[in-house]
Amino acid sequence: MGTNCWPTDVCRTVTEDVDRFYEAASRVAHSSDGAVIASIDGVVQRQMVRLKHLSHAELEARVGESIPYADWMGSRHMNALDTSAREDVIATVTLSEESGRVTAFSNGMFESVERGEIGGRWRVGDGSTTADR
């Protein structure tokens, strides 16, 4: 994905320091596009990637049934859901900038939490919220 990179100088592992992880994720969310890959030990790979799209037949063969998509899902959410069905992927997570919804996907299933359920509005660092912009 070219110059789209995770700032490993700020945060190298997911579990290292929640504030540093948030800072790195905020930087990436506002400047880059692509998937961030973290290995099972929490180490984040510097280079962001674009994953090859699996066919519906491949997804159904891995999950054993048709994958259910919710009506609120956009292309990023559907891609995260499809990616979670890969046998070498443990989970994928999305954060909707528009709604604040956080969704965790695993094995073609998902659990979603609305913004209000996780402590209110997301802050962007300057005192305003994404909803204010």
A tleap script that builds the chain and sets N, CA, C and O, in Angstrom:
source leaprc.protein.ff14SB
mol = sequence {
  NMET GLY THR ASN CYS TRP PRO THR ASP VAL
  CYS ARG THR VAL THR GLU ASP VAL ASP ARG
  PHE TYR GLU ALA ALA SER ARG VAL ALA HIE
  SER SER ASP GLY ALA VAL ILE ALA SER ILE
  ASP GLY VAL VAL GLN ARG GLN MET VAL ARG
  LEU LYS HIE LEU SER HIE ALA GLU LEU GLU
  ALA ARG VAL GLY GLU SER ILE PRO TYR ALA
  ASP TRP MET GLY SER ARG HIE MET ASN ALA
  LEU ASP THR SER ALA ARG GLU ASP VAL ILE
  ALA THR VAL THR LEU SER GLU GLU SER GLY
  ARG VAL THR ALA PHE SER ASN GLY MET PHE
  GLU SER VAL GLU ARG GLY GLU ILE GLY GLY
  ARG TRP ARG VAL GLY ASP GLY SER THR THR
  ALA ASP CARG
}
set mol.1.N position { 0.833 -1.194 0.000 }
set mol.1.CA position { 0.000 0.000 0.000 }
set mol.1.C position { 0.874 1.254 0.000 }
set mol.1.O position { 0.499 2.287 0.554 }
set mol.2.N position { 2.026 1.148 -0.620 }
set mol.2.CA position { 2.883 2.319 -0.779 }
set mol.2.C position { 3.374 2.883 0.536 }
set mol.2.O position { 4.011 2.182 1.322 }
set mol.3.N position { 3.078 4.152 0.776 }
set mol.3.CA position { 3.570 4.833 1.977 }
set mol.3.C position { 2.628 4.689 3.168 }
set mol.3.O position { 2.901 5.257 4.226 }
set mol.4.N position { 1.549 3.963 3.036 }
set mol.4.CA position { 0.624 3.742 4.151 }
set mol.4.C position { 1.261 2.781 5.142 }
set mol.4.O position { 1.330 1.575 4.906 }
set mol.5.N position { 1.727 3.337 6.256 }
set mol.5.CA position { 2.448 2.539 7.255 }
set mol.5.C position { 1.933 2.824 8.659 }
set mol.5.O position { 1.476 3.927 8.957 }
set mol.6.N position { 2.015 1.817 9.508 }
set mol.6.CA position { 1.731 1.956 10.934 }
set mol.6.C position { 2.943 2.624 11.576 }
set mol.6.O position { 4.070 2.229 11.276 }
set mol.7.N position { 2.763 3.620 12.445 }
set mol.7.CA position { 3.896 4.304 13.072 }
set mol.7.C position { 4.529 3.458 14.189 }
set mol.7.O position { 4.241 3.650 15.370 }
set mol.8.N position { 5.390 2.525 13.791 }
set mol.8.CA position { 6.025 1.631 14.765 }
set mol.8.C position { 6.917 2.386 15.740 }
set mol.8.O position { 7.219 1.874 16.818 }
set mol.9.N position { 7.343 3.592 15.384 }
set mol.9.CA position { 8.132 4.402 16.310 }
set mol.9.C position { 7.288 4.896 17.480 }
set mol.9.O position { 7.825 5.203 18.544 }
set mol.10.N position { 5.973 4.974 17.293 }
set mol.10.CA position { 5.056 5.399 18.348 }
set mol.10.C position { 4.574 4.194 19.156 }
set mol.10.O position { 4.536 4.244 20.385 }
set mol.11.N position { 4.208 3.113 18.467 }
set mol.11.CA position { 3.664 1.922 19.132 }
set mol.11.C position { 3.974 0.691 18.301 }
set mol.11.O position { 3.496 0.571 17.173 }
set mol.12.N position { 4.753 -0.210 18.830 }
set mol.12.CA position { 5.143 -1.421 18.109 }
set mol.12.C position { 4.220 -2.601 18.386 }
set mol.12.O position { 4.064 -3.473 17.531 }
set mol.13.N position { 3.601 -2.643 19.574 }
set mol.13.CA position { 2.708 -3.755 19.900 }
set mol.13.C position { 1.351 -3.236 20.366 }
set mol.13.O position { 1.240 -2.139 20.912 }
set mol.14.N position { 0.341 -4.038 20.142 }
set mol.14.CA position { -1.028 -3.680 20.514 }
set mol.14.C position { -1.167 -3.525 22.023 }
set mol.14.O position { -1.910 -2.659 22.485 }
set mol.15.N position { -0.467 -4.344 22.795 }
set mol.15.CA position { -0.630 -4.364 24.252 }
set mol.15.C position { 0.415 -3.547 25.006 }
set mol.15.O position { 0.406 -3.531 26.237 }
set mol.16.N position { 1.298 -2.880 24.307 }
set mol.16.CA position { 2.411 -2.137 24.918 }
set mol.16.C position { 1.941 -1.039 25.865 }
set mol.16.O position { 2.325 -1.009 27.034 }
set mol.17.N position { 1.121 -0.153 25.362 }
set mol.17.CA position { 0.675 1.018 26.118 }
set mol.17.C position { -0.577 1.536 25.426 }
set mol.17.O position { -0.510 1.944 24.266 }
set mol.18.N position { -1.708 1.531 26.103 }
set mol.18.CA position { -2.978 1.886 25.469 }
set mol.18.C position { -2.964 3.315 24.930 }
set mol.18.O position { -3.541 3.573 23.875 }
set mol.19.N position { -2.321 4.243 25.626 }
set mol.19.CA position { -2.272 5.620 25.150 }
set mol.19.C position { -1.445 5.740 23.865 }
set mol.19.O position { -1.823 6.459 22.940 }
set mol.20.N position { -0.326 5.036 23.817 }
set mol.20.CA position { 0.508 5.058 22.616 }
set mol.20.C position { -0.203 4.354 21.455 }
set mol.20.O position { -0.100 4.787 20.308 }
set mol.21.N position { -0.924 3.267 21.758 }
set mol.21.CA position { -1.687 2.587 20.723 }
set mol.21.C position { -2.767 3.517 20.163 }
set mol.21.O position { -2.962 3.588 18.950 }
set mol.22.N position { -3.464 4.226 21.050 }
set mol.22.CA position { -4.502 5.164 20.617 }
set mol.22.C position { -3.892 6.269 19.756 }
set mol.22.O position { -4.463 6.644 18.733 }
set mol.23.N position { -2.730 6.792 20.167 }
set mol.23.CA position { -2.060 7.834 19.390 }
set mol.23.C position { -1.702 7.331 17.988 }
set mol.23.O position { -1.926 8.021 16.994 }
set mol.24.N position { -1.144 6.121 17.925 }
set mol.24.CA position { -0.772 5.541 16.633 }
set mol.24.C position { -2.013 5.284 15.777 }
set mol.24.O position { -2.018 5.594 14.586 }
set mol.25.N position { -3.057 4.725 16.372 }
set mol.25.CA position { -4.295 4.439 15.635 }
set mol.25.C position { -4.941 5.726 15.136 }
set mol.25.O position { -5.467 5.762 14.024 }
set mol.26.N position { -4.906 6.774 15.938 }
set mol.26.CA position { -5.459 8.063 15.518 }
set mol.26.C position { -4.694 8.621 14.331 }
set mol.26.O position { -5.289 9.141 13.387 }
set mol.27.N position { -3.378 8.510 14.382 }
set mol.27.CA position { -2.549 9.005 13.279 }
set mol.27.C position { -2.885 8.249 11.989 }
set mol.27.O position { -3.061 8.857 10.933 }
set mol.28.N position { -2.970 6.936 12.084 }
set mol.28.CA position { -3.261 6.111 10.910 }
set mol.28.C position { -4.669 6.379 10.387 }
set mol.28.O position { -4.872 6.492 9.178 }
set mol.29.N position { -5.632 6.480 11.283 }
set mol.29.CA position { -7.027 6.672 10.882 }
set mol.29.C position { -7.242 7.965 10.105 }
set mol.29.O position { -8.119 8.035 9.245 }
set mol.30.N position { -6.453 8.977 10.401 }
set mol.30.CA position { -6.631 10.267 9.745 }
set mol.30.C position { -5.711 10.485 8.551 }
set mol.30.O position { -5.812 11.508 7.873 }
set mol.31.N position { -4.803 9.527 8.281 }
set mol.31.CA position { -3.851 9.782 7.201 }
set mol.31.C position { -3.627 8.619 6.245 }
set mol.31.O position { -2.995 8.802 5.205 }
set mol.32.N position { -4.122 7.440 6.561 }
set mol.32.CA position { -3.794 6.257 5.761 }
set mol.32.C position { -5.026 5.427 5.464 }
set mol.32.O position { -6.094 5.636 6.039 }
set mol.33.N position { -4.854 4.476 4.550 }
set mol.33.CA position { -5.922 3.547 4.226 }
set mol.33.C position { -5.289 2.178 4.021 }
set mol.33.O position { -4.183 2.076 3.491 }
set mol.34.N position { -5.977 1.139 4.434 }
set mol.34.CA position { -5.473 -0.215 4.298 }
set mol.34.C position { -5.619 -0.961 5.608 }
set mol.34.O position { -6.038 -0.397 6.619 }
set mol.35.N position { -5.272 -2.224 5.578 }
set mol.35.CA position { -5.381 -3.067 6.773 }
set mol.35.C position { -4.086 -3.012 7.568 }
set mol.35.O position { -2.995 -2.961 7.001 }
set mol.36.N position { -4.223 -3.025 8.877 }
set mol.36.CA position { -3.083 -3.106 9.777 }
set mol.36.C position { -3.026 -4.544 10.262 }
set mol.36.O position { -4.034 -5.089 10.711 }
set mol.37.N position { -1.872 -5.154 10.176 }
set mol.37.CA position { -1.713 -6.552 10.564 }
set mol.37.C position { -0.967 -6.638 11.883 }
set mol.37.O position { 0.132 -6.100 12.016 }
set mol.38.N position { -1.564 -7.318 12.864 }
set mol.38.CA position { -0.908 -7.586 14.150 }
set mol.38.C position { -0.805 -9.096 14.294 }
set mol.38.O position { -1.790 -9.811 14.107 }
set mol.39.N position { 0.384 -9.582 14.626 }
set mol.39.CA position { 0.573 -11.017 14.805 }
set mol.39.C position { -0.011 -11.454 16.146 }
set mol.39.O position { -0.431 -10.620 16.948 }
set mol.40.N position { -0.035 -12.746 16.380 }
set mol.40.CA position { -0.663 -13.291 17.585 }
set mol.40.C position { -0.022 -12.779 18.869 }
set mol.40.O position { -0.676 -12.738 19.912 }
set mol.41.N position { 1.261 -12.384 18.807 }
set mol.41.CA position { 1.928 -11.843 19.992 }
set mol.41.C position { 1.727 -10.337 20.145 }
set mol.41.O position { 2.322 -9.721 21.029 }
set mol.42.N position { 0.895 -9.742 19.291 }
set mol.42.CA position { 0.555 -8.330 19.404 }
set mol.42.C position { 1.459 -7.382 18.648 }
set mol.42.O position { 1.217 -6.175 18.654 }
set mol.43.N position { 2.501 -7.890 17.992 }
set mol.43.CA position { 3.410 -7.028 17.244 }
set mol.43.C position { 2.721 -6.560 15.962 }
set mol.43.O position { 2.197 -7.364 15.190 }
set mol.44.N position { 2.735 -5.255 15.755 }
set mol.44.CA position { 2.100 -4.660 14.580 }
set mol.44.C position { 3.129 -4.546 13.460 }
set mol.44.O position { 4.231 -4.034 13.659 }
set mol.45.N position { 2.753 -5.028 12.292 }
set mol.45.CA position { 3.621 -4.923 11.127 }
set mol.45.C position { 3.585 -3.493 10.605 }
set mol.45.O position { 2.519 -2.880 10.557 }
set mol.46.N position { 4.719 -2.963 10.219 }
set mol.46.CA position { 4.814 -1.568 9.783 }
set mol.46.C position { 4.004 -1.307 8.515 }
set mol.46.O position { 3.250 -0.335 8.454 }
set mol.47.N position { 4.149 -2.155 7.511 }
set mol.47.CA position { 3.504 -1.917 6.225 }
set mol.47.C position { 2.028 -2.281 6.275 }
set mol.47.O position { 1.676 -3.394 6.664 }
set mol.48.N position { 1.163 -1.351 5.883 }
set mol.48.CA position { -0.260 -1.637 5.770 }
set mol.48.C position { -0.492 -2.366 4.457 }
set mol.48.O position { 0.280 -2.209 3.512 }
set mol.49.N position { -1.554 -3.162 4.394 }
set mol.49.CA position { -1.777 -4.015 3.233 }
set mol.49.C position { -3.210 -3.921 2.732 }
set mol.49.O position { -4.090 -3.374 3.397 }
set mol.50.N position { -3.414 -4.460 1.561 }
set mol.50.CA position { -4.746 -4.666 0.999 }
set mol.50.C position { -4.881 -6.160 0.794 }
set mol.50.O position { -4.066 -6.769 0.100 }
set mol.51.N position { -5.896 -6.755 1.387 }
set mol.51.CA position { -6.072 -8.196 1.306 }
set mol.51.C position { -6.879 -8.574 0.076 }
set mol.51.O position { -7.824 -7.878 -0.297 }
set mol.52.N position { -6.500 -9.681 -0.550 }
set mol.52.CA position { -7.216 -10.197 -1.716 }
set mol.52.C position { -8.629 -10.595 -1.299 }
set mol.52.O position { -8.829 -11.257 -0.280 }
set mol.53.N position { -9.585 -10.187 -2.090 }
set mol.53.CA position { -10.991 -10.495 -1.821 }
set mol.53.C position { -11.259 -11.974 -2.092 }
set mol.53.O position { -10.890 -12.495 -3.145 }
set mol.54.N position { -11.897 -12.640 -1.145 }
set mol.54.CA position { -12.281 -14.034 -1.334 }
set mol.54.C position { -13.647 -14.096 -2.009 }
set mol.54.O position { -14.484 -13.218 -1.800 }
set mol.55.N position { -13.874 -15.124 -2.811 }
set mol.55.CA position { -15.184 -15.296 -3.441 }
set mol.55.C position { -16.188 -15.777 -2.395 }
set mol.55.O position { -15.803 -16.285 -1.342 }
set mol.56.N position { -17.464 -15.614 -2.690 }
set mol.56.CA position { -18.508 -16.082 -1.768 }
set mol.56.C position { -18.403 -17.594 -1.554 }
set mol.56.O position { -18.645 -18.080 -0.449 }
set mol.57.N position { -18.049 -18.331 -2.593 }
set mol.57.CA position { -17.904 -19.786 -2.465 }
set mol.57.C position { -16.767 -20.128 -1.495 }
set mol.57.O position { -16.911 -21.027 -0.666 }
set mol.58.N position { -15.634 -19.411 -1.596 }
set mol.58.CA position { -14.511 -19.649 -0.679 }
set mol.58.C position { -14.905 -19.327 0.757 }
set mol.58.O position { -14.551 -20.058 1.682 }
set mol.59.N position { -15.644 -18.224 0.944 }
set mol.59.CA position { -16.073 -17.832 2.288 }
set mol.59.C position { -17.025 -18.866 2.876 }
set mol.59.O position { -16.871 -19.264 4.031 }
set mol.60.N position { -18.000 -19.299 2.100 }
set mol.60.CA position { -18.960 -20.285 2.589 }
set mol.60.C position { -18.273 -21.607 2.903 }
set mol.60.O position { -18.647 -22.285 3.861 }
set mol.61.N position { -17.278 -21.981 2.112 }
set mol.61.CA position { -16.545 -23.227 2.364 }
set mol.61.C position { -15.779 -23.144 3.694 }
set mol.61.O position { -15.659 -24.146 4.398 }
set mol.62.N position { -15.268 -21.976 4.036 }
set mol.62.CA position { -14.503 -21.814 5.280 }
set mol.62.C position { -15.399 -21.702 6.501 }
set mol.62.O position { -15.079 -22.240 7.561 }
set mol.63.N position { -16.522 -21.007 6.360 }
set mol.63.CA position { -17.415 -20.775 7.491 }
set mol.63.C position { -18.472 -21.868 7.597 }
set mol.63.O position { -18.968 -22.141 8.690 }
set mol.64.N position { -18.823 -22.495 6.478 }
set mol.64.CA position { -19.808 -23.560 6.475 }
set mol.64.C position { -21.212 -23.096 6.152 }
set mol.64.O position { -22.132 -23.911 6.094 }
set mol.65.N position { -21.393 -21.809 5.942 }
set mol.65.CA position { -22.700 -21.260 5.590 }
set mol.65.C position { -22.512 -19.868 5.024 }
set mol.65.O position { -21.396 -19.349 5.015 }
set mol.66.N position { -23.571 -19.267 4.560 }
set mol.66.CA position { -23.517 -17.909 4.034 }
set mol.66.C position { -23.203 -16.940 5.174 }
set mol.66.O position { -23.727 -17.082 6.279 }
set mol.67.N position { -22.356 -15.966 4.902 }
set mol.67.CA position { -21.991 -14.984 5.926 }
set mol.67.C position { -23.074 -13.912 5.996 }
set mol.67.O position { -23.438 -13.333 4.972 }
set mol.68.N position { -23.598 -13.639 7.209 }
set mol.68.CA position { -24.662 -12.638 7.343 }
set mol.68.C position { -24.090 -11.217 7.396 }
set mol.68.O position { -23.229 -10.927 8.227 }
set mol.69.N position { -24.561 -10.341 6.522 }
set mol.69.CA position { -24.168 -8.939 6.533 }
set mol.69.C position { -25.307 -8.124 7.125 }
set mol.69.O position { -26.473 -8.368 6.814 }
set mol.70.N position { -24.978 -7.155 7.976 }
set mol.70.CA position { -25.998 -6.279 8.552 }
set mol.70.C position { -26.264 -5.120 7.592 }
set mol.70.O position { -25.394 -4.760 6.799 }
set mol.71.N position { -27.448 -4.542 7.660 }
set mol.71.CA position { -27.810 -3.464 6.734 }
set mol.71.C position { -26.981 -2.198 6.935 }
set mol.71.O position { -26.896 -1.380 6.019 }
set mol.72.N position { -26.367 -2.009 8.104 }
set mol.72.CA position { -25.556 -0.819 8.368 }
set mol.72.C position { -24.118 -0.959 7.866 }
set mol.72.O position { -23.369 0.017 7.883 }
set mol.73.N position { -23.723 -2.140 7.424 }
set mol.73.CA position { -22.339 -2.376 7.033 }
set mol.73.C position { -21.999 -1.717 5.704 }
set mol.73.O position { -22.701 -1.878 4.705 }
set mol.74.N position { -20.903 -0.974 5.723 }
set mol.74.CA position { -20.344 -0.427 4.500 }
set mol.74.C position { -19.273 -1.373 3.992 }
set mol.74.O position { -19.106 -2.471 4.522 }
set mol.75.N position { -18.544 -0.950 2.963 }
set mol.75.CA position { -17.555 -1.841 2.345 }
set mol.75.C position { -16.438 -2.242 3.306 }
set mol.75.O position { -15.977 -3.383 3.258 }
set mol.76.N position { -15.993 -1.343 4.172 }
set mol.76.CA position { -14.926 -1.705 5.127 }
set mol.76.C position { -15.398 -2.768 6.109 }
set mol.76.O position { -14.662 -3.704 6.421 }
set mol.77.N position { -16.630 -2.620 6.596 }
set mol.77.CA position { -17.158 -3.606 7.543 }
set mol.77.C position { -17.329 -4.966 6.872 }
set mol.77.O position { -16.995 -5.999 7.452 }
set mol.78.N position { -17.855 -4.960 5.640 }
set mol.78.CA position { -18.044 -6.228 4.935 }
set mol.78.C position { -16.704 -6.882 4.627 }
set mol.78.O position { -16.579 -8.104 4.709 }
set mol.79.N position { -15.703 -6.086 4.275 }
set mol.79.CA position { -14.374 -6.644 4.037 }
set mol.79.C position { -13.771 -7.205 5.319 }
set mol.79.O position { -13.132 -8.257 5.291 }
set mol.80.N position { -13.966 -6.516 6.442 }
set mol.80.CA position { -13.456 -7.011 7.720 }
set mol.80.C position { -14.142 -8.322 8.094 }
set mol.80.O position { -13.499 -9.241 8.603 }
set mol.81.N position { -15.445 -8.408 7.841 }
set mol.81.CA position { -16.188 -9.635 8.117 }
set mol.81.C position { -15.676 -10.776 7.250 }
set mol.81.O position { -15.428 -11.875 7.748 }
set mol.82.N position { -15.518 -10.522 5.962 }
set mol.82.CA position { -14.992 -11.548 5.059 }
set mol.82.C position { -13.577 -11.966 5.460 }
set mol.82.O position { -13.258 -13.155 5.461 }
set mol.83.N position { -12.740 -11.005 5.796 }
set mol.83.CA position { -11.359 -11.293 6.188 }
set mol.83.C position { -11.304 -12.141 7.447 }
set mol.83.O position { -10.421 -12.987 7.581 }
set mol.84.N position { -12.228 -11.929 8.366 }
set mol.84.CA position { -12.228 -12.699 9.620 }
set mol.84.C position { -12.483 -14.182 9.386 }
set mol.84.O position { -12.203 -15.003 10.259 }
set mol.85.N position { -13.014 -14.535 8.212 }
set mol.85.CA position { -13.288 -15.941 7.892 }
set mol.85.C position { -12.057 -16.676 7.366 }
set mol.85.O position { -12.094 -17.895 7.196 }
set mol.86.N position { -10.971 -15.953 7.106 }
set mol.86.CA position { -9.738 -16.604 6.637 }
set mol.86.C position { -9.169 -17.475 7.745 }
set mol.86.O position { -9.225 -17.111 8.919 }
set mol.87.N position { -8.624 -18.622 7.371 }
set mol.87.CA position { -8.154 -19.540 8.409 }
set mol.87.C position { -6.929 -19.026 9.158 }
set mol.87.O position { -6.685 -19.469 10.280 }
set mol.88.N position { -6.147 -18.109 8.584 }
set mol.88.CA position { -4.979 -17.581 9.280 }
set mol.88.C position { -5.254 -16.265 10.006 }
set mol.88.O position { -4.318 -15.618 10.475 }
set mol.89.N position { -6.528 -15.856 10.108 }
set mol.89.CA position { -6.913 -14.622 10.792 }
set mol.89.C position { -7.691 -14.975 12.050 }
set mol.89.O position { -8.637 -15.763 12.009 }
set mol.90.N position { -7.283 -14.382 13.172 }
set mol.90.CA position { -7.978 -14.615 14.438 }
set mol.90.C position { -9.192 -13.706 14.550 }
set mol.90.O position { -10.283 -14.157 14.898 }
set mol.91.N position { -9.000 -12.423 14.253 }
set mol.91.CA position { -10.096 -11.461 14.356 }
set mol.91.C position { -9.755 -10.209 13.568 }
set mol.91.O position { -8.589 -9.932 13.288 }
set mol.92.N position { -10.796 -9.452 13.212 }
set mol.92.CA position { -10.634 -8.130 12.629 }
set mol.92.C position { -11.502 -7.174 13.432 }
set mol.92.O position { -12.503 -7.585 14.018 }
set mol.93.N position { -11.127 -5.903 13.461 }
set mol.93.CA position { -11.860 -4.898 14.224 }
set mol.93.C position { -12.015 -3.656 13.351 }
set mol.93.O position { -11.078 -3.254 12.660 }
set mol.94.N position { -13.197 -3.054 13.386 }
set mol.94.CA position { -13.405 -1.796 12.685 }
set mol.94.C position { -13.933 -0.755 13.659 }
set mol.94.O position { -14.602 -1.077 14.641 }
set mol.95.N position { -13.617 0.491 13.365 }
set mol.95.CA position { -14.157 1.636 14.085 }
set mol.95.C position { -14.747 2.555 13.034 }
set mol.95.O position { -14.036 3.036 12.152 }
set mol.96.N position { -16.038 2.798 13.124 }
set mol.96.CA position { -16.699 3.675 12.168 }
set mol.96.C position { -16.514 5.117 12.606 }
set mol.96.O position { -16.996 5.517 13.665 }
set mol.97.N position { -15.809 5.903 11.783 }
set mol.97.CA position { -15.628 7.317 12.095 }
set mol.97.C position { -16.976 8.034 12.084 }
set mol.97.O position { -17.211 8.948 12.874 }
set mol.98.N position { -17.844 7.614 11.192 }
set mol.98.CA position { -19.140 8.269 11.039 }
set mol.98.C position { -20.054 8.063 12.246 }
set mol.98.O position { -20.649 9.019 12.743 }
set mol.99.N position { -20.168 6.821 12.720 }
set mol.99.CA position { -21.112 6.531 13.798 }
set mol.99.C position { -20.454 6.238 15.139 }
set mol.99.O position { -21.128 6.275 16.169 }
set mol.100.N position { -19.149 5.947 15.153 }
set mol.100.CA position { -18.462 5.586 16.382 }
set mol.100.C position { -18.641 4.127 16.753 }
set mol.100.O position { -18.173 3.703 17.809 }
set mol.101.N position { -19.303 3.353 15.916 }
set mol.101.CA position { -19.552 1.938 16.177 }
set mol.101.C position { -18.226 1.170 16.111 }
set mol.101.O position { -17.455 1.329 15.164 }
set mol.102.N position { -17.970 0.334 17.129 }
set mol.102.CA position { -16.805 -0.547 17.137 }
set mol.102.C position { -17.326 -1.963 16.929 }
set mol.102.O position { -18.236 -2.410 17.628 }
set mol.103.N position { -16.740 -2.664 15.958 }
set mol.103.CA position { -17.206 -4.008 15.641 }
set mol.103.C position { -16.024 -4.961 15.599 }
set mol.103.O position { -15.010 -4.687 14.957 }
set mol.104.N position { -16.169 -6.084 16.292 }
set mol.104.CA position { -15.165 -7.153 16.264 }
set mol.104.C position { -15.731 -8.307 15.454 }
set mol.104.O position { -16.870 -8.725 15.661 }
set mol.105.N position { -14.921 -8.820 14.527 }
set mol.105.CA position { -15.326 -9.903 13.633 }
set mol.105.C position { -14.423 -11.095 13.879 }
set mol.105.O position { -13.210 -10.934 14.011 }
set mol.106.N position { -14.996 -12.291 13.943 }
set mol.106.CA position { -14.213 -13.515 14.101 }
set mol.106.C position { -14.957 -14.673 13.449 }
set mol.106.O position { -16.133 -14.910 13.728 }
set mol.107.N position { -14.250 -15.393 12.573 }
set mol.107.CA position { -14.798 -16.566 11.909 }
set mol.107.C position { -16.135 -16.301 11.214 }
set mol.107.O position { -17.045 -17.128 11.256 }
set mol.108.N position { -16.237 -15.132 10.573 }
set mol.108.CA position { -17.440 -14.809 9.820 }
set mol.108.C position { -18.626 -14.368 10.657 }
set mol.108.O position { -19.737 -14.248 10.141 }
set mol.109.N position { -18.408 -14.126 11.933 }
set mol.109.CA position { -19.456 -13.631 12.829 }
set mol.109.C position { -18.994 -12.272 13.354 }
set mol.109.O position { -17.815 -11.936 13.242 }
set mol.110.N position { -19.914 -11.485 13.927 }
set mol.110.CA position { -19.509 -10.185 14.438 }
set mol.110.C position { -20.288 -9.800 15.686 }
set mol.110.O position { -21.398 -10.272 15.932 }
set mol.111.N position { -19.658 -8.919 16.467 }
set mol.111.CA position { -20.294 -8.313 17.636 }
set mol.111.C position { -20.017 -6.822 17.542 }
set mol.111.O position { -18.869 -6.405 17.392 }
set mol.112.N position { -21.068 -6.022 17.629 }
set mol.112.CA position { -20.939 -4.590 17.433 }
set mol.112.C position { -21.395 -3.839 18.678 }
set mol.112.O position { -22.347 -4.237 19.349 }
set mol.113.N position { -20.694 -2.744 18.972 }
set mol.113.CA position { -21.025 -1.918 20.131 }
set mol.113.C position { -21.204 -0.486 19.647 }
set mol.113.O position { -20.339 0.059 18.962 }
set mol.114.N position { -22.325 0.116 20.006 }
set mol.114.CA position { -22.593 1.501 19.618 }
set mol.114.C position { -21.736 2.461 20.444 }
set mol.114.O position { -21.299 2.124 21.544 }
set mol.115.N position { -21.503 3.644 19.908 }
set mol.115.CA position { -20.677 4.664 20.565 }
set mol.115.C position { -21.113 4.910 22.009 }
set mol.115.O position { -20.267 4.931 22.903 }
set mol.116.N position { -22.384 5.093 22.256 }
set mol.116.CA position { -22.880 5.390 23.594 }
set mol.116.C position { -22.642 4.279 24.599 }
set mol.116.O position { -22.601 4.536 25.803 }
set mol.117.N position { -22.485 3.046 24.127 }
set mol.117.CA position { -22.272 1.906 25.013 }
set mol.117.C position { -20.833 1.784 25.494 }
set mol.117.O position { -20.549 1.008 26.406 }
set mol.118.N position { -19.915 2.549 24.884 }
set mol.118.CA position { -18.510 2.423 25.261 }
set mol.118.C position { -17.935 3.707 25.827 }
set mol.118.O position { -16.728 3.934 25.736 }
set mol.119.N position { -18.765 4.542 26.403 }
set mol.119.CA position { -18.245 5.697 27.104 }
set mol.119.C position { -18.399 7.027 26.412 }
set mol.119.O position { -17.654 7.959 26.717 }
set mol.120.N position { -19.330 7.153 25.497 }
set mol.120.CA position { -19.592 8.457 24.916 }
set mol.120.C position { -18.921 8.699 23.591 }
set mol.120.O position { -18.587 7.762 22.865 }
set mol.121.N position { -18.728 9.960 23.283 }
set mol.121.CA position { -18.247 10.376 21.970 }
set mol.121.C position { -16.735 10.224 21.853 }
set mol.121.O position { -16.006 10.382 22.832 }
set mol.122.N position { -16.279 9.919 20.653 }
set mol.122.CA position { -14.843 9.825 20.377 }
set mol.122.C position { -14.283 11.229 20.250 }
set mol.122.O position { -14.889 12.097 19.623 }
set mol.123.N position { -13.139 11.443 20.841 }
set mol.123.CA position { -12.462 12.732 20.748 }
set mol.123.C position { -11.361 12.658 19.694 }
set mol.123.O position { -10.716 11.620 19.542 }
set mol.124.N position { -11.146 13.734 18.979 }
set mol.124.CA position { -10.112 13.754 17.955 }
set mol.124.C position { -8.870 14.511 18.399 }
set mol.124.O position { -7.943 14.672 17.605 }
set mol.125.N position { -8.822 14.978 19.635 }
set mol.125.CA position { -7.618 15.588 20.164 }
set mol.125.C position { -7.667 17.093 20.305 }
set mol.125.O position { -6.830 17.665 21.003 }
set mol.126.N position { -8.614 17.753 19.670 }
set mol.126.CA position { -8.642 19.208 19.754 }
set mol.126.C position { -9.868 19.715 20.515 }
set mol.126.O position { -10.215 20.893 20.437 }
set mol.127.N position { -10.513 18.817 21.247 }
set mol.127.CA position { -11.685 19.221 22.018 }
set mol.127.C position { -12.994 19.055 21.291 }
set mol.127.O position { -14.047 19.001 21.927 }
set mol.128.N position { -12.959 18.971 19.964 }
set mol.128.CA position { -14.200 18.748 19.215 }
set mol.128.C position { -14.392 17.250 19.020 }
set mol.128.O position { -13.483 16.462 19.281 }
set mol.129.N position { -15.544 16.873 18.573 }
set mol.129.CA position { -15.811 15.474 18.297 }
set mol.129.C position { -15.972 15.291 16.801 }
set mol.129.O position { -16.180 16.255 16.065 }
set mol.130.N position { -15.873 14.050 16.358 }
set mol.130.CA position { -16.057 13.798 14.925 }
set mol.130.C position { -17.464 14.176 14.499 }
set mol.130.O position { -17.683 14.536 13.342 }
set mol.131.N position { -18.429 14.098 15.424 }
set mol.131.CA position { -19.806 14.460 15.088 }
set mol.131.C position { -19.934 15.974 14.854 }
set mol.131.O position { -20.829 16.421 14.136 }
set mol.132.N position { -19.022 16.767 15.473 }
set mol.132.CA position { -19.051 18.207 15.306 }
set mol.132.C position { -18.479 18.656 13.977 }
set mol.132.O position { -18.699 19.794 13.564 }
set mol.133.N position { -17.757 17.793 13.306 }
set mol.133.CA position { -17.069 18.193 12.067 }
set mol.133.C position { -17.901 17.964 10.857 }
set mol.133.O position { -17.463 18.249 9.743 }
savepdb mol mol.pdb
quit
